Amino acid sequence: MDSLNAADAFFTAEELASKAQKTSRIGIATVYRFLKRRERSGKVHSYLCGRRRLYSVKEDSHCHFTCSKCGRVEHLKLSKIDFIKDAANGKVCHFQLDIVGICNRCLKQLNNDRSYKL
């Protein structure tokens, strides 16, 4: 599937199907079967993001920061976290990391509210 090579860093099955449908008649079920086979062979990697499955052809890690106050989710590009791969007892191809805290916007609001203690 040529559309896989043209895919962004992270993509959904629906996005891949939409690209593939521009050049051929292909159904979403076929795309899901294709992605499952590629994932089993290690050529595609999958992640969970906001209750959605994302895919990537790269061995990139997928990291989020979620604010526990407002619920906003921010994708993080972490460059110096490969020590996690070294800590594993085996070969790590990718990982997903979810960090929970309070975002700067909410921290400012909380600091202005003297009744709230961090």
Secondary structure, DSSP 4 states (H G I P E B T S, - for coil): -HHHHT--SSB-HHHHHHHHTTTS---HHHHHHHHHHHHHTTSSEEEEETTEEEEESS---EEEEEETTT--EEEE--SS-THHHHHSSS-----EEEEEE--HHHHHHHHH-TT---
